[in-house]
Amino acid sequence: LFVIGFDRDAAASVQIEARANGRSARRTLDIAPYAFPSTSVNGLPPSTVEPSDPALLARIQQEIALKTEGFASRIDADDFKDGFVWPLDSYRVSSAWGAQRVLNGTPARPHYGIDLAAPQGSVIRAPADGRIAFVRPDMHFEGGLTLIDHGQGLISCYLHQSRLDVALGQRVRRGDTLGRVGMTGRATGPHLCWRMKWRDRNLDPSLMIGARVPESLA
């Protein structure tokens, strides 16, 4: 049983090969094209759009190294197999996954998260089982940030939290409290930016909602 994902700008056709015990199987998959929207976000502090202060740039590089270590987590598990649920009980999608961002009038990299607007302090819950691979309250861009490793390199991310209620290495179950909605880091209002990566490929986490493995394969 394995999980695989394709990035926003994946090729139109990809080949998958699985190997085990001297045997192999190949499949060619067509990736359907999609027209991603463009969204504009104004009123952001300039330092979160085009940082120039040497001390801040050094901090950002240090945080990139920390996040890279978190994303490198590879627990031997398949906690993704029972599918995911939404991490908030009540929310409004304020920005779609994959949208081209224009920040304070400056074109930026695509938005690799789905923004869920919710009142400040709303409870954020684990949408699936996993282990905490990274947790830090004061990241420059992400603010309060938590990463959950769901197995085989599938890692979900929770940004802009006002409070963190988990610890590094902690095992969490679906429905456990991760923290609270906030507007820390690069944010103009309270919301949860929910992201997902599979081995450095950016995925839309909403596609995992209810995506259960059939019982015959579990």
Buried (B, 14 or more C-beta within 10 A) or exposed (E): EEBBBBBBEEEEEEEEEEEEEEEEEEEEEEEEEEEBEEBEBEEBEEEBBEBEEEEEEEBBEEBEEBBEEBBBBBBEBBBBBBBBBBBBEEBEEBBBBBBBBBBBEEEEEBBBBBBBBBEEEBBBBBBBBBBBBBBBBEBBBBBBBBBBBBBBBBBBBBBBBBBBBBEEEBEBEBEBEBBBBBBBBBBEEBBBBBBBBBBEBBBBBBEBEEEEBEEEEE
